[in-house]
Amino acid sequence: SEVLAKLEPLNFGASILSNKLVDSVSNQSKDKGEAARERQVLIWLLVFNGAMFFIEIIAGWLAQSAGLIADALDMFADAAVYGVALYAVGKATSNKLKATKLAGVVELFLAAGAIWRANYQIYTGAEPEANTMIWISVLALAVNVTCLFLISHRKNDGVHMRASYIFSANDVLANLGVIIAGVLVAWFNSPIPDWIIGLLIGFLVLSGAIRILRLK
């Protein structure tokens, strides 16, 4: 309005056509581009984790491995987190936070399931198959390292992406734990390392859920 007041005395018919920033259109295009890149990353993470869930849950059941079953539930939890994060892309910050909190609640239930299953394995004295534990976990580790690489470049793009990064990092630790447990099962011919890693993964998922619920 101040600029217009200076121009009107010149009688050139000056008037305000718009009060938007001249780069607002380019900013909107940039935001859409960022959202598209976030969405693409999350779709890949969802596909990878969903596929590994089915592979690990079947292998864990056949191999009677508490560690593999717990890691499979962790994969399912992550797939749920990525699905929720995918929904949150392009949404308002408040909606992203609500979606992230929902993912944290899902994690809590799956952590409880992993801990229960590990205790059930201990109660029944299940004997795990060490070779299956090791090779399936090596495959899962390769998948999760890939996921961690994909998400690492976008972990600061919002609370929903930070949550995704936390779970991807936890997955790598869980996979390494199952591989070590498989080696120890074969070395000592004892199921105890598998039982321990199953419980540890359950508590790792629980810890991740608590961290997610504390995000602001």
Secondary structure, 3 states (H helix, E strand, C coil): CHHHHHHHHHCCCCCCCCCCCCCHHHHHHHHHHHHHHHHHHHHHHHHHHHHHHHHHHHHHHHHCCHHHHHHHHHHHHHHHHHHHHHHHCCCCHHHHHHHHHHHHHHHHHHHHHHHHHHHHHHHHCCCCCHHHHHHHHHHHHHHHHHHHHHHHCCCCCCHHHHHHHHHHHHHHHHHHHHHHHHHHHHHHCCCHHHHHHHHHHHHHHHHHHHHHHCCC
